[in-house]
């Protein structure tokens, strides 16, 4: 668009009009800017490709880690199932032993009652005590016989009590062992549940990290495709700039264009232009904005210059094709200064106010900035004088 605008003006004047040497300088600056941009894009492409490769390696590592966590989680869940089954079996055994203890106690009580009843039945219809049985003996032999009978019954009763007590002790020992095993299994089950929760949390985190990494990787891949597209675009524009530069060199024999443009420049006061422009400091940046409610860069310069009857085209590329080319060391307040930023060519414009400063509409809004700082300096493209 830049060079087509120049061609249109040249066609309006006449064939054979040529640009001055300062115009060639601006072409060279633009070419150098495009070549620098190409180098930068190629470097960004290489860096992005390396980042994508690194993120792919991280993603593969994360997927392997997720697989390990899945295996670990499966093993833990299987262990919990086995442990739970063992606990259930032990609880059933404990219940059975408790029932046996109760049954043994009932049997013991029953045997004691039966022996007592037997003794009572043997002597006087079962209504006497052991002492009464002895006192009712009729002779010494009868006494000894009664004592032997009582001793026999006592021994039988004692043996039965001992047998039941031994069985009771054995059953209680078994129950105690089962209780210990159940306690151990319950503790193990609690530890497995904690491990299961930990594995689930880690697995969730790994999935989140992987999702984020895959999203970033897709973004990087999109960025890579965009950079590659910009590289092809920039290479084509560099070729176009080189062609247009050669055409400009062929027109350097005449100063007719410069003389004609000089004669037709509007008249304005640089100090008034700058003073008027500074009234809009702080106005927010709005893409496509052309009013004080919000400006983009070329909308701001157009609005300010139109206030002084200096007609400018709408875009920075079109404005770069207006007025007279100005060398960097000949800048004057009121000149338009151009920069190559987000896209090749004159993608940004401001109004030079002197002392190496410009007023422009940038991301932070209308502000005053240096044209030679670390950001704007390398992106400087050229300047145009649009009024005298």
FIKOL-390471 format. One record per residue (C-alpha): x, y, z. Coordinates in steps of 0.05 Angstrom, whole numbers, plus 5000, padded with zeros to 4 digits. Example, Ala and Ser with C-alpha at 12.3 -4.5 7.8 and 13.67 -1.06 7.14 Angstrom:
BEGIN
<node u="5246" v="4910" w="5156"/>
<node u="5273" v="4979" w="5143"/>
This chain:
BEGIN
<node u="5000" v="5000" w="5000"/>
<node u="5059" v="5046" w="5016"/>
<node u="5090" v="5042" w="4947"/>
<node u="5023" v="5040" w="4910"/>
<node u="5006" v="5107" w="4943"/>
<node u="5071" v="5136" w="4919"/>
<node u="5058" v="5110" w="4849"/>
<node u="4989" v="5142" w="4849"/>
<node u="5019" v="5211" w="4866"/>
<node u="5073" v="5203" w="4814"/>
<node u="5021" v="5184" w="4761"/>
<node u="4982" v="5247" w="4778"/>
<node u="5043" v="5291" w="4768"/>
<node u="5073" v="5262" w="4705"/>
<node u="5116" v="5205" w="4682"/>
<node u="5189" v="5215" w="4697"/>
<node u="5182" v="5250" w="4765"/>
<node u="5233" v="5223" w="4814"/>
<node u="5244" v="5220" w="4889"/>
<node u="5299" v="5256" w="4926"/>
<node u="5357" v="5221" w="4959"/>
<node u="5323" v="5225" w="5028"/>
<node u="5265" v="5182" w="5001"/>
<node u="5315" v="5129" w="4981"/>
<node u="5342" v="5131" w="5052"/>
<node u="5273" v="5117" w="5079"/>
<node u="5266" v="5058" w="5031"/>
<node u="5332" v="5031" w="5055"/>
<node u="5310" v="5039" w="5127"/>
<node u="5246" v="5001" w="5111"/>
<node u="5285" v="4946" w="5076"/>
<node u="5333" v="4940" w="5134"/>
<node u="5273" v="4937" w="5182"/>
<node u="5241" v="4881" w="5141"/>
<node u="5307" v="4842" w="5139"/>
<node u="5315" v="4851" w="5214"/>
<node u="5243" v="4829" w="5224"/>
<node u="5255" v="4767" w="5181"/>
<node u="5316" v="4749" w="5223"/>
<node u="5276" v="4759" w="5286"/>
<node u="5218" v="4717" w="5261"/>
<node u="5265" v="4661" w="5240"/>
<node u="5297" v="4663" w="5309"/>
<node u="5227" v="4662" w="5342"/>
<node u="5208" v="4604" w="5297"/>
<node u="5269" v="4565" w="5319"/>
<node u="5257" v="4581" w="5392"/>
<node u="5184" v="4562" w="5388"/>
<node u="5201" v="4497" w="5353"/>
<node u="5249" v="4480" w="5409"/>
<node u="5196" v="4498" w="5461"/>
<node u="5146" v="4453" w="5426"/>
<node u="5197" v="4395" w="5426"/>
<node u="5211" v="4406" w="5500"/>
<node u="5137" v="4408" w="5517"/>
<node u="5125" v="4344" w="5477"/>
<node u="5180" v="4311" w="5518"/>
<node u="5148" v="4336" w="5582"/>
<node u="5080" v="4311" w="5558"/>
<node u="5108" v="4242" w="5544"/>
<node u="5141" v="4241" w="5612"/>
<node u="5075" v="4262" w="5645"/>
<node u="5037" v="4209" w="5608"/>
<node u="5087" v="4156" w="5632"/>
<node u="5080" v="4184" w="5703"/>
<node u="5004" v="4181" w="5697"/>
<node u="5009" v="4108" w="5675"/>
<node u="5051" v="4092" w="5736"/>
<node u="5002" v="4126" w="5782"/>
<node u="4945" v="4087" w="5749"/>
<node u="4983" v="4022" w="5761"/>
<node u="4998" v="4042" w="5832"/>
<node u="4925" v="4062" w="5844"/>
<node u="4901" v="3995" w="5816"/>
<node u="4949" v="3957" w="5861"/>
<node u="4926" v="3997" w="5921"/>
<node u="4853" v="3985" w="5905"/>
<node u="4866" v="3911" w="5897"/>
<node u="4903" v="3910" w="5964"/>
<node u="4845" v="3946" w="5997"/>
<node u="4796" v="3896" w="5969"/>
<node u="4838" v="3837" w="5995"/>
<node u="4847" v="3871" w="6062"/>
<node u="4773" v="3885" w="6068"/>
<node u="4756" v="3812" w="6052"/>
<node u="4806" v="3788" w="6106"/>
<node u="4776" v="3836" w="6157"/>
<node u="4706" v="3810" w="6141"/>
<node u="4730" v="3738" w="6148"/>
<node u="4764" v="3753" w="6215"/>
<node u="4703" v="3789" w="6241"/>
<node u="4661" v="3727" w="6224"/>
<node u="4711" v="3682" w="6260"/>
<node u="4710" v="3728" w="6321"/>
<node u="4635" v="3726" w="6322"/>
<node u="4637" v="3650" w="6319"/>
<node u="4687" v="3647" w="6377"/>
<node u="4645" v="3694" w="6419"/>
<node u="4586" v="3648" w="6407"/>
<node u="4628" v="3588" w="6428"/>
<node u="4649" v="3624" w="6491"/>
<node u="4576" v="3637" w="6508"/>
<node u="4558" v="3564" w="6492"/>
<node u="4616" v="3539" w="6536"/>
<node u="4593" v="3583" w="6594"/>
<node u="4522" v="3557" w="6586"/>
<node u="4548" v="3485" w="6585"/>
<node u="4589" v="3496" w="6647"/>
<node u="4531" v="3525" w="6685"/>
<node u="4487" v="3467" w="6662"/>
<node u="4538" v="3414" w="6684"/>
<node u="4545" v="3447" w="6752"/>
<node u="4470" v="3447" w="6761"/>
<node u="4464" v="3374" w="6739"/>
<node u="4518" v="3350" w="6788"/>
<node u="4486" v="3388" w="6845"/>
<node u="4419" v="3360" w="6827"/>
<node u="4448" v="3290" w="6823"/>
<node u="4477" v="3297" w="6893"/>
<node u="4413" v="3325" w="6921"/>
<node u="4373" v="3268" w="6889"/>
<node u="4419" v="3215" w="6918"/>
<node u="4410" v="3239" w="6989"/>
<node u="4341" v="3250" w="7018"/>
<node u="4306" v="3267" w="6954"/>
<node u="4354" v="3323" w="6938"/>
<node u="4337" v="3370" w="6995"/>
<node u="4401" v="3367" w="7035"/>
<node u="4468" v="3402" w="7033"/>
<node u="4535" v="3369" w="7029"/>
<node u="4545" v="3380" w="7103"/>
<node u="4477" v="3349" w="7119"/>
<node u="4496" v="3288" w="7078"/>
<node u="4557" v="3276" w="7122"/>
<node u="4521" v="3289" w="7187"/>
<node u="4467" v="3238" w="7169"/>
<node u="4517" v="3180" w="7165"/>
<node u="4498" v="3121" w="7209"/>
<node u="4567" v="3092" w="7219"/>
<node u="4640" v="3103" w="7206"/>
<node u="4638" v="3062" w="7143"/>
<node u="4576" v="3099" w="7121"/>
<node u="4612" v="3165" w="7134"/>
<node u="4672" v="3143" w="7094"/>
<node u="4627" v="3119" w="7038"/>
<node u="4590" v="3186" w="7038"/>
<node u="4657" v="3224" w="7038"/>
<node u="4683" v="3182" w="6980"/>
<node u="4619" v="3193" w="6941"/>
<node u="4622" v="3268" w="6953"/>
<node u="4696" v="3270" w="6934"/>
<node u="4681" v="3232" w="6870"/>
<node u="4627" v="3280" w="6852"/>
<node u="4672" v="3339" w="6869"/>
<node u="4728" v="3311" w="6827"/>
<node u="4682" v="3301" w="6768"/>
<node u="4655" v="3370" w="6777"/>
<node u="4725" v="3399" w="6783"/>
<node u="4749" v="3363" w="6721"/>
<node u="4690" v="3387" w="6683"/>
<node u="4702" v="3458" w="6706"/>
<node u="4776" v="3452" w="6687"/>
<node u="4759" v="3425" w="6619"/>
<node u="4709" v="3480" w="6606"/>
<node u="4757" v="3533" w="6634"/>
<node u="4813" v="3507" w="6589"/>
<node u="4768" v="3508" w="6530"/>
<node u="4745" v="3577" w="6549"/>
<node u="4818" v="3601" w="6555"/>
<node u="4836" v="3570" w="6488"/>
<node u="4777" v="3604" w="6455"/>
<node u="4793" v="3671" w="6487"/>
<node u="4866" v="3665" w="6464"/>
<node u="4842" v="3652" w="6393"/>
<node u="4795" v="3711" w="6397"/>
<node u="4852" v="3755" w="6423"/>
<node u="4896" v="3733" w="6364"/>
<node u="4840" v="3747" w="6316"/>
<node u="4828" v="3815" w="6348"/>
<node u="4902" v="3831" w="6339"/>
<node u="4901" v="3809" w="6267"/>
<node u="4838" v="3850" w="6255"/>
<node u="4869" v="3911" w="6287"/>
<node u="4931" v="3903" w="6243"/>
<node u="4889" v="3895" w="6181"/>
<node u="4847" v="3956" w="6200"/>
<node u="4910" v="3998" w="6208"/>
<node u="4936" v="3972" w="6143"/>
<node u="4870" v="3988" w="6110"/>
<node u="4873" v="4060" w="6137"/>
<node u="4943" v="4067" w="6108"/>
<node u="4920" v="4039" w="6042"/>
<node u="4862" v="4088" w="6041"/>
<node u="4910" v="4146" w="6053"/>
<node u="4956" v="4120" w="5998"/>
<node u="4895" v="4113" w="5952"/>
<node u="4874" v="4185" w="5966"/>
<node u="4946" v="4209" w="5954"/>
<node u="4950" v="4172" w="5888"/>
<node u="4883" v="4200" w="5866"/>
<node u="4905" v="4271" w="5884"/>
<node u="4972" v="4263" w="5847"/>
<node u="4937" v="4231" w="5788"/>
<node u="4888" v="4290" w="5785"/>
<node u="4946" v="4340" w="5789"/>
<node u="4984" v="4303" w="5735"/>
<node u="4922" v="4304" w="5689"/>
<node u="4914" v="4379" w="5703"/>
<node u="4988" v="4391" w="5687"/>
<node u="4983" v="4350" w="5624"/>
<node u="4920" v="4386" w="5601"/>
<node u="4954" v="4453" w="5613"/>
<node u="5017" v="4430" w="5578"/>
<node u="4977" v="4404" w="5519"/>
<node u="4939" v="4470" w="5515"/>
<node u="5005" v="4509" w="5516"/>
<node u="5033" v="4462" w="5464"/>
<node u="4974" v="4475" w="5419"/>
<node u="4982" v="4550" w="5430"/>
<node u="5056" v="4544" w="5413"/>
<node u="5039" v="4504" w="5350"/>
<node u="4989" v="4557" w="5330"/>
<node u="5042" v="4610" w="5344"/>
<node u="5092" v="4570" w="5303"/>
<node u="5044" v="4568" w="5244"/>
<node u="5031" v="4643" w="5251"/>
<node u="5106" v="4657" w="5253"/>
<node u="5117" v="4614" w="5192"/>
<node u="5061" v="4652" w="5157"/>
<node u="5093" v="4718" w="5177"/>
<node u="5161" v="4694" w="5152"/>
<node u="5131" v="4679" w="5083"/>
<node u="5095" v="4746" w="5084"/>
<node u="5157" v="4784" w="5105"/>
<node u="5200" v="4750" w="5053"/>
<node u="5151" v="4771" w="5000"/>
<node u="5149" v="4842" w="5026"/>
<node u="5225" v="4846" w="5028"/>
<node u="5226" v="4826" w="4955"/>
<node u="5173" v="4879" w="4940"/>
<node u="5212" v="4931" w="4978"/>
<node u="5275" v="4914" w="4941"/>
<node u="5238" v="4921" w="4874"/>
<node u="5207" v="4987" w="4895"/>
<node u="5275" v="5012" w="4919"/>
<node u="5306" v="4997" w="4851"/>
<node u="5249" v="5035" w="4818"/>
<node u="5260" v="5094" w="4864"/>
<node u="5335" v="5094" w="4847"/>
<node u="5316" v="5100" w="4773"/>
<node u="5274" v="5163" w="4788"/>
<node u="5328" v="5202" w="4825"/>
<node u="5348" v="5245" w="4766"/>
<node u="5290" v="5295" w="4778"/>
<node u="5268" v="5334" w="4839"/>
<node u="5200" v="5350" w="4810"/>
<node u="5161" v="5309" w="4861"/>
<node u="5196" v="5343" w="4920"/>
<node u="5185" v="5412" w="4890"/>
<node u="5112" v="5399" w="4876"/>
<node u="5097" v="5370" w="4945"/>
<node u="5134" v="5427" w="4978"/>
<node u="5091" v="5478" w="4941"/>
<node u="5026" v="5443" w="4960"/>
<node u="5039" v="5432" w="5034"/>
<node u="4989" v="5463" w="5081"/>
<node u="5010" v="5517" w="5130"/>
<node u="5005" v="5506" w="5205"/>
<node u="5039" v="5525" w="5270"/>
<node u="5080" v="5468" w="5299"/>
<node u="5073" v="5496" w="5370"/>
<node u="4997" v="5500" w="5363"/>
<node u="4994" v="5430" w="5334"/>
<node u="5034" v="5402" w="5392"/>
<node u="4995" v="5442" w="5444"/>
<node u="4930" v="5417" w="5415"/>
<node u="4955" v="5345" w="5413"/>
<node u="4977" v="5348" w="5486"/>
<node u="4905" v="5362" w="5506"/>
<node u="4890" v="5288" w="5493"/>
<node u="4943" v="5259" w="5539"/>
<node u="4914" v="5200" w="5576"/>
<node u="4858" v="5186" w="5525"/>
<node u="4853" v="5110" w="5522"/>
<node u="4877" v="5069" w="5463"/>
<node u="4821" v="5039" w="5421"/>
<node u="4836" v="4997" w="5359"/>
<node u="4806" v="5034" w="5301"/>
<node u="4790" v="5094" w="5345"/>
<node u="4788" v="5163" w="5312"/>
<node u="4756" v="5207" w="5366"/>
<node u="4775" v="5234" w="5435"/>
<node u="4735" v="5177" w="5466"/>
<node u="4790" v="5131" w="5442"/>
<node u="4847" v="5135" w="5390"/>
<node u="4891" v="5086" w="5353"/>
<node u="4958" v="5114" w="5329"/>
<node u="4938" v="5138" w="5260"/>
<node u="4868" v="5158" w="5283"/>
<node u="4902" v="5206" w="5333"/>
<node u="4949" v="5238" w="5282"/>
<node u="4893" v="5245" w="5232"/>
<node u="4847" v="5277" w="5283"/>
<node u="4900" v="5327" w="5306"/>
<node u="4924" v="5346" w="5236"/>
<node u="4853" v="5353" w="5208"/>
<node u="4840" v="5405" w="5262"/>
<node u="4891" v="5448" w="5226"/>
<node u="4866" v="5431" w="5156"/>
<node u="4923" v="5384" w="5144"/>
<node u="4889" v="5325" w="5110"/>
<node u="4917" v="5257" w="5126"/>
<node u="4896" v="5188" w="5102"/>
<node u="4867" v="5140" w="5153"/>
<node u="4921" v="5088" w="5164"/>
<node u="4994" v="5095" w="5184"/>
<node u="5015" v="5060" w="5119"/>
<node u="4977" v="5112" w="5078"/>
<node u="5003" v="5170" w="5120"/>
<node u="5074" v="5145" w="5108"/>
<node u="5061" v="5157" w="5033"/>
<node u="5043" v="5231" w="5045"/>
<node u="5084" v="5294" w="5053"/>
<node u="5160" v="5300" w="5046"/>
<node u="5211" v="5250" w="5070"/>
<node u="5253" v="5277" w="5128"/>
<node u="5321" v="5251" w="5150"/>
<node u="5327" v="5231" w="5223"/>
<node u="5377" v="5287" w="5238"/>
<node u="5331" v="5339" w="5206"/>
<node u="5268" v="5324" w="5246"/>
<node u="5227" v="5384" w="5267"/>
<node u="5168" v="5390" w="5315"/>
<node u="5103" v="5371" w="5279"/>
<node u="5136" v="5319" w="5234"/>
<node u="5104" v="5250" w="5232"/>
<node u="5150" v="5194" w="5255"/>
<node u="5137" v="5122" w="5234"/>
<node u="5156" v="5055" w="5263"/>
<node u="5151" v="4982" w="5243"/>
<node u="5120" v="4945" w="5302"/>
<node u="5068" v="4890" w="5300"/>
<node u="5071" v="4883" w="5225"/>
<node u="5122" v="4900" w="5169"/>
<node u="5121" v="4972" w="5144"/>
<node u="5094" v="5035" w="5176"/>
<node u="5050" v="5002" w="5229"/>
<node u="5056" v="5058" w="5280"/>
<node u="5058" v="5134" w="5275"/>
<node u="5067" v="5192" w="5324"/>
<node u="5078" v="5267" w="5323"/>
<node u="5149" v="5291" w="5336"/>
<node u="5151" v="5346" w="5390"/>
<node u="5226" v="5358" w="5394"/>
<node u="5284" v="5335" w="5439"/>
<node u="5278" v="5264" w="5414"/>
<node u="5206" v="5258" w="5439"/>
<node u="5139" v="5243" w="5405"/>
<node u="5066" v="5244" w="5426"/>
<node u="5027" v="5183" w="5403"/>
<node u="4969" v="5136" w="5418"/>
<node u="4999" v="5071" w="5443"/>
<node u="4975" v="5014" w="5486"/>
<node u="4974" v="5056" w="5550"/>
<node u="4936" v="5111" w="5514"/>
<node u="4959" v="5179" w="5488"/>
<node u="5028" v="5191" w="5518"/>
<node u="5096" v="5223" w="5507"/>
<node u="5153" v="5176" w="5492"/>
<node u="5225" v="5175" w="5467"/>
<node u="5234" v="5155" w="5394"/>
<node u="5303" v="5127" w="5409"/>
<node u="5291" v="5085" w="5471"/>
<node u="5303" v="5009" w="5473"/>
<node u="5233" v="4995" w="5445"/>
<node u="5221" v="5049" w="5393"/>
<node u="5293" v="5061" w="5371"/>
<node u="5303" v="4994" w="5334"/>
<node u="5234" v="5000" w="5302"/>
<node u="5243" v="5070" w="5274"/>
<node u="5224" v="5071" w="5200"/>
<node u="5225" v="5143" w="5176"/>
<node u="5191" v="5211" w="5180"/>
<node u="5145" v="5255" w="5138"/>
<node u="5134" v="5330" w="5139"/>
<node u="5061" v="5345" w="5124"/>
<node u="5056" v="5420" w="5136"/>
<node u="5102" v="5481" w="5131"/>
